């Protein structure tokens, strides 16, 4: 019989609500509970597939916010695996190290939690007598600036060797450096499979040996968009390794761009949105689909879309609710006015202001410096993780400043245009 296991990481159980845009109470509760649902689904998968083990490569918890209620839920799910005779191998990640309850929680007997000392645990003996070993290391320090690879002993002779490591590899946007290691160094170590964690985007880095970053099983906001999954691995008696992605997340975030060029009345705009949602719903696996709607293109509706954002949000939320399991988390307007500069009256003061703002102000060095100063002051008030997500490097900061400046000026011009139109109507 082969050795089969599920590999996951970065569940971040009961992670605090990260999207300030989730004003819908029901949606907010759904997202809050989604990480628990993901763990329950992983346990369901392990039992349904009758696997030999579950490997969790770090960050079960989400830092110091974790409560004993979270820990009790985890224990309950792990006991389901104990009752099914499925062992669990866990290493700690950088977020786990900040948890205040990790030492107080009594884990079921089927759980092996690797400590800071490398240990090799025999997980199974195959029918041909070949043994399977799992090697792991977990640290209580939230910072690991140096590689941990040298802590691992070499592979067990004539055995299948599986290594567990929480690592940022060579670095990834939005993730703190942690136990860095190159794929080449991992491959050279001699293990047959590396079960990694830390980076939230799934990627298979190598096929021989197999090196997998499984990604997180449940996204928490629009920056962790798309279907999420775990990896189901089968190790044959002859040492061959087959791995497959299994989608697991209950709720998926999705940024949906809707092109409005040529849609010049409100109902036409809503029809475009409805068609785009229907198309996305057919393609995305998750039971609950949370959209960030981005309206683009050139349309005479541009001013109207910007002038009353709450009404626009309500209209699009109503359209989205017509599809089972779909939600509109937020609506962004990136449209341009259909009227060209040549056709607008030079005497139009709002038009004149728009030309000045777009042609002179936004591109000036003085404005750019002041905008960067303000954005950096605001970023400094946020937790480090959010700062890294929004502006992790100089280029990302530049893009953020450009986006905020452009969208802010467009919103301001829309309000002026709306006010002018209302004034003309009153006359």
C-alpha positions in Angstrom: 0.0 0.0 0.0 1.3 3.5 -0.8 1.8 6.3 1.8 -0.7 9.0 1.3 -0.9 12.4 3.1 -2.4 15.8 2.9 0.0 18.8 3.0 -1.3 22.2 4.1 0.0 25.3 5.9 -0.9 28.9 6.9 -4.5 28.3 8.1 -4.2 31.4 10.4 -7.2 30.2 12.5 -9.6 32.9 13.6 -7.5 35.6 11.9 -9.0 39.0 12.7 -11.2 40.6 10.0 -8.7 42.3 7.7 -11.0 44.0 5.1 -12.4 47.3 6.4 -14.8 47.2 3.4 -16.9 44.3 4.8 -19.7 46.4 6.1 -22.2 43.7 5.6 -22.6 41.9 8.9 -23.5 38.6 7.5 -20.5 38.7 5.1 -18.2 39.7 7.9 -19.3 36.7 10.0 -18.8 34.4 7.0 -15.2 35.6 6.5 -14.5 35.4 10.2 -15.6 31.7 10.3 -14.0 30.7 7.0 -10.6 29.6 8.4 -12.4 27.2 10.8 -14.5 25.9 8.0 -11.3 25.3 6.0 -9.8 23.2 8.8 -13.0 21.2 9.1 -12.9 20.6 5.4 -9.3 19.5 5.5 -10.2 17.0 8.2 -13.1 15.8 6.2 -10.8 15.3 3.2 -8.3 13.3 5.2 -11.0 11.0 6.5 -12.7 10.6 3.2 -9.4 9.8 1.4 -8.3 7.5 4.3 -4.9 9.1 4.2 -2.0 8.0 6.4 -1.1 11.5 7.8 -1.9 15.2 7.8 1.2 17.5 7.6 0.7 21.2 8.7 3.8 23.2 7.8 3.3 26.2 10.2 1.0 29.1 11.1 -2.0 27.3 12.4 -2.6 30.3 14.5 -2.5 34.0 13.7 -0.3 35.5 16.3 -1.1 37.0 19.7 -4.8 37.4 19.0 -5.5 33.7 19.4 -7.9 32.7 22.2 -8.4 29.4 24.1 -11.6 29.1 22.1 -9.5 28.8 19.0 -7.3 26.2 20.6 -10.3 24.1 21.8 -11.7 24.1 18.3 -8.4 22.9 16.9 -8.2 20.1 19.5 -11.7 19.0 18.5 -10.8 18.7 14.9 -7.5 16.9 15.6 -9.4 14.4 17.7 -11.6 13.6 14.8 -8.4 12.5 13.0 -7.3 10.6 16.1 -10.6 8.7 16.1 -9.9 7.9 12.4 -6.4 6.6 13.2 -4.7 9.4 11.2 -1.5 10.9 12.7 -0.8 14.7 12.4 2.6 16.2 12.0 2.9 20.0 12.8 5.7 22.5 12.8 5.4 26.0 14.1 5.6 29.1 11.9 6.4 32.7 12.7 2.8 33.5 13.6 2.4 30.5 15.8 5.4 31.6 17.8 3.5 34.7 18.9 0.5 32.7 20.2 -0.1 33.1 23.9 -1.9 29.7 24.3 0.3 27.3 22.4 2.0 26.0 25.6 -1.4 25.6 27.4 -3.1 23.4 24.8 -3.0 19.7 25.3 -2.9 18.1 21.9 -4.4 14.6 21.2 -2.0 11.6 21.2 -2.0 11.4 17.4 -0.3 14.8 17.0 3.5 15.1 16.7 4.5 18.7 17.2 8.1 19.2 16.1 10.2 21.3 18.5 13.3 23.4 17.9 15.4 20.2 17.7 15.3 18.3 14.5 13.7 14.9 14.9 13.0 12.2 12.4 9.7 10.3 13.0 8.9 7.0 11.2 5.4 7.5 9.7 4.9 4.2 8.0 6.5 1.0 6.6 5.5 0.2 3.1 4.5 -3.3 2.0 8.0 -3.8 0.5 9.6 -3.0 3.8 10.7 0.5 2.9 10.2 3.0 5.7 8.8 6.6 5.4 10.3 9.3 7.7 9.0 12.8 8.4 11.6 15.3 9.4 10.7 18.7 10.9 11.8 21.7 12.9 9.7 24.4 14.5 11.0 27.5 16.3 9.4 29.7 19.0 11.1 32.8 17.6 8.9 34.9 15.3 12.1 35.9 13.4 14.4 33.4 11.7 16.8 35.5 9.5 19.1 32.6 8.9 18.5 29.3 7.0 17.4 26.4 9.1 18.4 23.8 6.5 21.7 23.1 8.3 19.7 21.9 11.3 18.4 18.9 9.3 20.3 15.6 9.4 20.8 13.8 6.1 18.1 11.5 4.7 17.6 8.1 6.2 19.1 5.4 4.0 16.9 3.3 1.8 13.8 5.2 3.0 11.3 7.8 1.8 12.3 11.1 3.4 9.8 14.0 3.8 11.0 17.3 5.2 8.8 20.0 6.8 10.0 23.6 6.8 8.4 27.0 7.3 10.4 29.3 5.0 10.1 32.3 2.8 12.5 30.6 0.3 14.3 33.4 -1.6 11.6 36.0 -0.5 8.1 36.8 -1.6 6.1 40.0 -1.8 4.0 40.7 1.3 5.8 38.1 3.4 8.4 38.7 6.1 11.8 36.9 5.4 11.8 33.7 7.5 14.3 30.9 7.5 15.4 31.7 3.9 16.5 28.8 1.8 17.0 28.3 -1.9 15.2 25.7 -3.9 18.6 24.4 -5.1 19.8 23.9 -1.6 16.6 22.1 -0.6 16.9 19.8 -3.6 20.5 19.0 -2.8 19.7 17.9 0.7 18.5 14.5 -0.5 14.9 14.4 0.8 12.2 13.1 -1.5 9.5 15.6 -0.7 9.7 19.1 1.0 6.4 20.1 2.7 6.8 23.9 2.9 4.8 26.7 4.4 4.8 30.5 4.9 4.1 31.9 1.4 0.3 32.1 0.8 0.4 31.4 -2.9 0.5 27.8 -4.1 3.6 26.8 -6.1 5.3 23.6 -7.1 9.0 24.6 -7.1 10.4 21.2 -8.2 9.3 17.8 -9.3 12.5 15.9 -8.5 12.6 16.1 -5.6 9.1 17.3 -5.1 9.1 20.7 -3.4 5.7 22.2 -2.7 4.5 25.4 -1.2 0.8 24.6 -0.8 -0.5 28.1 -0.3 -3.1 28.9 2.3 -6.4 26.9 2.3 -8.5 30.0 2.9 -8.0 33.6 1.8 -8.9 36.4 4.2 -9.2 39.5 2.0 -8.9 40.6 -1.6 -5.1 40.4 -1.5 -5.5 36.7 -1.0 -7.9 36.2 -3.9 -8.8 33.1 -5.9 -9.6 29.5 -5.1 -7.5 28.0 -2.3 -6.4 24.4 -1.8 -4.3 21.8 -0.1 -2.0 19.2 -1.7 -2.8 15.4 -1.6 0.3 13.3 -2.0 0.7 9.6 -2.8 4.1 7.9 -2.4 4.3 4.6 -4.1 6.3 1.5 -2.9 8.9 2.2 -5.5 9.4 5.8 -4.3 7.4 7.5 -7.0 5.5 10.6 -5.8 2.2 11.8 -7.2 0.7 15.1 -6.0 -2.5 16.8 -6.8 -4.2 20.1 -5.8 -7.5 19.7 -3.9 -9.5 22.9 -3.6 -10.7 23.4 -0.1 -11.7 27.1 0.7 -15.3 27.8 1.4 -15.0 31.5 0.5 -13.0 33.0 -2.3 -12.2 36.6 -2.9 -12.1 37.7 -6.6 -11.3 41.0 -8.2 -13.7 41.4 -11.1 -13.1 44.0 -13.8 -16.2 45.1 -15.8 -15.6 47.0 -19.0 -18.2 49.7 -19.5 -17.2 51.3 -22.8 -20.4 51.9 -24.7 -22.6 51.3 -21.7 -24.1 54.8 -21.4 -27.1 54.3 -19.2 -27.5 52.9 -15.7 -29.3 49.7 -16.7 -26.7 48.9 -19.4 -24.0 49.3 -16.7 -25.9 46.9 -14.4 -26.4 44.4 -17.2 -22.6 44.4 -17.9 -22.0 43.7 -14.2 -24.6 40.9 -14.1 -23.0 39.2 -17.1 -19.5 39.4 -15.6 -20.6 37.9 -12.3 -22.4 35.1 -14.1 -19.2 34.3 -16.0 -17.0 34.3 -12.9 -19.5 32.2 -10.9 -19.2 29.4 -13.5 -15.4 29.4 -13.3 -14.7 29.6 -9.6 -15.0 26.6 -7.4 -15.7 28.2 -3.9 -19.1 27.9 -2.4 -19.0 31.6 -1.4 -17.6 34.1 -3.9 -16.7 37.6 -2.6 -16.2 40.2 -5.4 -14.3 43.4 -5.6 -16.0 45.0 -8.6 -13.8 47.3 -10.6 -15.6 49.4 -13.2 -13.4 50.4 -16.2 -13.7 51.9 -19.6 -14.9 55.1 -21.2 -18.5 56.0 -20.6 -20.6 59.1 -20.1 -21.7 57.5 -16.8 -18.2 58.1 -15.2 -19.4 61.2 -13.2 -22.6 59.5 -12.1 -20.8 56.4 -10.9 -18.4 58.5 -8.7 -20.9 61.0 -7.3 -22.8 58.6 -5.0 -20.6 55.6 -4.0 -23.1 54.3 -1.4 -25.9 54.1 -3.9 -23.7 52.4 -6.5 -22.6 49.9 -3.9 -26.2 49.2 -3.0 -27.2 48.7 -6.7 -24.3 46.3 -7.4 -24.8 44.4 -4.2 -28.4 43.9 -5.2 -27.3 42.5 -8.6 -24.7 40.3 -6.9 -27.2 38.9 -4.4 -29.1 37.4 -7.4 -26.4 34.8 -7.7 -26.3 32.1 -4.9 -23.3 32.5 -2.7 -22.1 35.7 -4.2 -21.3 39.0 -2.5 -20.0 42.5 -3.5 -17.3 43.4 -0.9 -16.6 46.8 -2.6 -16.9 48.7 -5.8 -14.1 50.6 -7.4 -14.7 53.1 -10.2 -11.8 53.5 -12.7 -13.9 54.9 -15.6 -13.2 57.9 -17.8 -15.8 60.4 -19.1 -16.9 59.5 -22.7 -16.7 63.2 -23.7 -13.4 64.1 -25.1 -11.5 67.2 -24.2 -12.2 68.6 -27.7 -16.0 68.4 -27.4 -16.2 69.9 -23.9 -16.6 73.6 -23.6 -13.5 75.5 -22.8 -15.7 77.7 -20.6 -16.7 74.8 -18.4 -14.8 75.5 -15.1 -14.9 71.9 -14.0 -13.4 70.8 -17.3 -10.7 73.5 -17.0 -9.9 72.3 -13.5 -9.7 68.7 -14.7 -7.2 69.6 -17.4 -5.1 71.4 -14.8 -5.3 68.5 -12.3 -4.5 65.8 -14.8 -2.0 67.8 -16.9 -0.1 69.7 -14.3 -0.8 68.9 -10.7 -0.6 65.1 -10.6 2.6 65.0 -12.6 4.5 67.7 -10.7 7.4 66.8 -8.5 6.1 68.9 -5.6 2.7 67.2 -5.5 4.3 63.8 -5.7 6.6 64.5 -2.7 3.7 65.8 -0.6 1.5 62.9 -1.6 4.2 60.4 -0.7 4.7 62.1 2.7 1.0 61.9 3.5 0.7 58.2 2.4 3.8 57.2 4.4 2.4 58.9 7.5 -0.8 57.0 7.1 1.0 53.7 6.5 3.0 54.2 9.6 -0.2 53.9 11.7 -1.0 50.4 10.3 0.4 47.0 11.5 3.5 45.9 9.7 1.8 43.1 7.8 -0.7 45.5 6.2 2.1 47.9 5.4 4.0 45.2 3.6 0.9 44.2 1.7 0.1 47.7 0.6 3.6 49.1 -0.1 6.2 46.5 0.5 8.9 48.2 -1.5 9.6 51.6 -3.2 7.9 50.6 -6.5 4.7 49.4 -4.6 4.7 52.7 -2.7 4.9 54.6 -5.9 2.0 52.7 -7.4 -0.1 53.2 -4.3 0.6 57.0 -4.3 -0.3 57.2 -8.0 -3.5 55.2 -7.6 -4.7 57.2 -4.5 -3.9 60.5 -6.2 -5.6 59.7 -9.4 -8.7 58.2 -7.9 -9.0 60.9 -5.3 -8.8 63.6 -7.9 -11.4 61.9 -10.0 -13.7 61.6 -7.1 -13.3 65.3 -6.3 -14.0 66.3 -9.9 -17.1 64.0 -10.0 -18.5 65.7 -6.9 -17.9 69.1 -8.5 -19.4 68.1 -11.8 -22.5 66.7 -10.0 -22.9 69.8 -7.9 -22.6 72.0 -11.1 -25.2 69.8 -12.9 -27.6 70.1 -9.9 -27.1 73.9 -9.8 -27.9 74.2 -13.5 -30.9 72.0 -13.1 -32.1 74.3 -10.3 -31.9 77.3 -12.6 
